[in-house]
Amino acid sequence: MALQINHNNEFLEVKGNLNTQNMKTLNNHIDFYLKRNEKLILSLERVNEIVFSSAKQLEQLYIKVAKNNKVLTIVGQENKQIAPVMILSNTSYIFSNDRV
């Protein structure tokens, strides 16, 4: 499934599969939005599949945003499609414990 990114105010919803090819598109969307705003909620609840390298790229993005004193809240911890990869890649800690 192709990647779809829907944006509504401070909420960015990702649908489809996250892989190496489309992570750059997601990074660009997030960078563009956070240039003008202090915080963003990224929903991965409707992601069907994520590859190991994309999980690591999300982690790097999360760290970069924090270093720039911005807030990136990532939701989707309950998504059983991506949870195993996030756990295997030791990146599940980037998920917010609070549901939005």
C-alpha positions as CSV (number, residue, x, y, z in Angstrom):
1,M,0.0,0.0,0.0
2,A,1.3,3.4,-0.9
3,L,2.1,5.9,1.9
4,Q,-0.6,8.5,2.7
5,I,0.1,11.4,5.0
6,N,-2.8,13.4,6.2
7,H,-2.3,16.6,8.1
8,N,-4.8,18.4,10.4
9,N,-3.5,21.2,12.6
10,E,-0.9,19.6,15.0
11,F,-1.8,16.1,13.9
12,L,-0.1,14.1,11.2
13,E,-1.6,10.7,10.4
14,V,0.4,8.1,8.4
15,K,-1.4,5.3,6.5
16,G,0.2,2.5,4.5
17,N,3.7,0.9,4.7
18,L,6.8,2.7,6.0
19,N,9.9,1.7,4.2
20,T,13.3,3.2,3.3
21,Q,12.0,4.8,0.1
22,N,9.1,6.8,1.7
23,M,10.7,7.7,5.0
24,K,12.3,10.7,3.3
25,T,8.9,12.0,2.3
26,L,7.7,11.6,5.9
27,N,10.8,13.3,7.2
28,N,10.2,16.2,4.8
29,H,6.6,16.6,6.0
30,I,7.7,16.7,9.6
31,D,10.6,19.0,9.1
32,F,8.4,21.4,7.1
33,Y,5.7,21.5,9.8
34,L,8.1,21.9,12.7
35,K,9.9,24.8,11.1
36,R,6.8,26.9,11.9
37,N,5.5,25.1,15.0
38,E,6.7,23.8,18.3
39,K,4.9,20.5,18.5
40,L,3.4,17.8,16.4
41,I,1.5,14.6,17.0
42,L,2.5,11.8,14.6
43,S,0.0,8.9,14.4
44,L,1.3,5.5,13.3
45,E,-1.9,3.8,14.3
46,R,-2.9,3.1,10.6
47,V,0.6,2.0,9.4
48,N,0.3,-1.6,8.0
49,E,4.0,-2.4,8.0
50,I,7.3,-0.9,9.0
51,V,10.8,-2.1,8.1
52,F,13.6,-2.2,10.7
53,S,15.5,0.6,9.0
54,S,12.5,2.9,9.1
55,A,12.0,2.3,12.8
56,K,15.6,3.4,13.3
57,Q,15.0,6.4,11.1
58,L,12.0,7.4,13.2
59,E,14.1,7.1,16.3
60,Q,16.7,9.4,14.8
61,L,14.0,11.9,13.8
62,Y,12.6,11.8,17.3
63,I,16.0,12.6,18.8
64,K,16.7,15.3,16.3
65,V,13.4,17.0,17.1
66,A,14.1,16.9,20.8
67,K,17.6,18.4,20.3
68,N,15.9,21.3,18.5
69,N,13.7,21.9,21.6
70,K,10.5,20.8,19.8
71,V,8.0,18.2,20.7
72,L,7.2,15.1,18.6
73,T,4.6,12.9,20.2
74,I,4.3,9.6,18.4
75,V,1.2,7.5,18.9
76,G,0.5,4.0,17.7
77,Q,2.0,1.8,20.4
78,E,-1.1,-0.5,20.2
79,N,-0.7,-1.1,16.5
80,K,0.0,-4.8,16.4
81,Q,1.2,-4.6,12.8
82,I,4.3,-2.6,13.7
83,A,4.9,-3.3,17.4
84,P,7.1,-6.4,16.8
85,V,9.5,-4.4,14.6
86,M,9.6,-1.5,17.0
87,I,10.4,-3.8,19.9
88,L,13.0,-5.7,17.9
89,S,14.7,-2.5,16.9
90,N,14.6,-1.1,20.5
91,T,12.7,1.9,19.3
92,S,9.3,1.3,21.0
93,Y,10.3,3.9,23.7
94,I,9.6,6.7,21.2
95,F,5.9,6.0,21.5
96,S,3.9,8.2,23.8
97,N,2.3,6.3,26.7
98,D,-0.7,8.6,26.5
99,R,-3.3,8.1,23.7
100,V,-4.4,11.3,22.1
